[in-house]
Amino acid sequence: MDILSNYLVAAKEFLPVLFAMAVIFLSLSFANWFFLGRRLKLGAEAKLPRQLLMLCLSICGFLTIVLLLPMSDSTRGQVLSLLGVVFTGVIALSSTTFVANAMSGLLLRLINSYKPGDFIRIGDSFGRVTERGLFHTEIQTEDRDLTTFPNLYLVTNSVTVVHSSGTIITVDLSLGYDLPVNKVEELLQQAATETGLTDPFVLVTSLGDFSISYRVAGFLTDVGQLVTVRSLLRKNVISTLHGAGVEIVSPGFMNQRPLDPTEKVMPRRKVKSESKNDLSATPEAMMFDKAEGLTELERLRQLRTEVTERISSLESLKVKVTDGDELEKLDNQINTLKLEVETTQHSIDLAKAKAKENS
């Protein structure tokens, strides 16, 4: 009978803990369903803050259970100290665990050197960022394939990001010493201008034993056509030099067929100038379809934020205006901006649906 009484007393002491465990378990299950479960098609970019919130809630729930356990204050302090040591050990050993990738993901978010839609080079891989998760970063390569990199790899290796406001496009080539440098510079600048690059310039990068190495460069503002413009610049360099009668061959060029010394080695068929700068149909739309959708979604969100801020400033100004005509003018502007917000929101919904289809 005494043993049964002791069990009943012990059970009563654990009732608050068991009740708290049940409440915490149900609460975490509901929170997981609310933030993640009901939105299965969320990308890694949208999941990251929800995952961090669930991690914090889980830690808080675990600490609550520890604090409710029926134990003395000294024992509770020792348990909390032990948990602190364990947590510190996990941090210390995180270089080889998933915790390292999670910390790297947070570090990359704090640095914020790139965002979805940016062109990025990681090692030998080049493409556009499609997702930034807590543990990984995903890019879409020129083959339209999706490549995933652990965030730890990005933190410990160099990453090159193409600036969204524009970048410099370059092409390197070697020509013989028999060609005047001024003439070559003029022709290469002409090729860069025909490509649509601004502020073109030419550099002499090296003087070899048999040839001069040139680099033609220019500024590209629309980085969304980066791949196409790089190819187009190479084409224009070839056509411009051939059009001016300049051979693009190595000084050690050897041909086994008989050739008249006065004959130029270049294509006999002239490149059609009317089609060489056609950018109406570029391959980027197919190569980086997922990244393009994310870039457009980010642009629309930024536009919605700017218009919303403009509406707020006009409504604040409206309070200070007493003239009837001025008030009517402000109302018309506000209504127009609200209509623009609705239109932008509709475009955002369409962009989200398209992004889900490409996921």
Beta strands, then each sheet from edge to edge (+ up, - down):
strand 1: 119-122
strand 2: 125-132
strand 3: 136-141
strand 4: 146-150
strand 5: 159-161
strand 6: 167-176
strand 7: 198-207
strand 8: 211-220
sheet 1: 4+ 3- 2+ 1- 5+
sheet 2: 6+ 8- 7+
end
